[in-house]
């Protein structure tokens, strides 16, 4: 191993005091990186607790406020699609049926809205982007559309370690954080019906991920 900046060549100084010097430097660099990581995490947590939106991207239906990037404002063209999705769900339309309807009507997908607004550049794997039932489900269960923000869903076992999902009861939530797209009553009504009323009376075994 050769380090130009440290004037170090493991082939010529192995076993000498220089070997210990470089190892000690590496230890300090590692400790500095972990300390910096901890400070960044603490800073983000404080911002979230104070009500600031710190995620890099705004959720579909919203955009960052022009005068405050830590606040969400409604993006009306996207919000119209979100309202349509919830309206269909309240009528008992399934997620797969909703996705099929949006695709038949050529309603732009979330990524297509981003492309049109110059926020990303992507190419579809096929001839076009398609809505999927998983995307519809993700929108229907996201409390951001009722004006709330959830955070603290995961925690790291240690600095630099893997993230572990915490129990839902331990998640933190800021209610009425921003203007809602969906009335809270309608949002909660949709949550009651998520994953219910499917597969009953057919005699078929329910898939374990239905409603998840």
Number of C-alpha atoms within 10 A of each C-alpha: 7 11 10 8 6 11 9 17 14 14 9 9 11 12 10 10 9 16 14 12 13 16 11 12 12 12 11 12 12 12 12 12 13 15 12 13 14 14 12 11 12 12 11 15 15 11 14 21 14 10 16 19 22 14 11 9 11 18 17 20 23 23 17 18 14 10 7 11 16 17 18 23 18 20 15 13 11 18 18 12 18 19 16 13 21 22 15 15 24 16 9 14 13 19 21 16 16 20 22 16 13 19 17 11 9 13 15 18 21 17 18 20 17 15 14 11 10 9 11 11 11 10 11 10 7 7 7 12 17 20 20 17 15 13 15 20 20 11 18 20 15 16 19 25 27 21 19 17 20 15 14 15 16 15 13 12 10 10 15 11 9 10 13 11 11 13 9 10 7 11 13 14 17 17 14 13 18 20 15 19 22 19 13 16 10 14 20 14 13 19 17 9 13 19 14 11 9 12 13 10 7 8 7 8 8 11 8 7 7 11 11 10
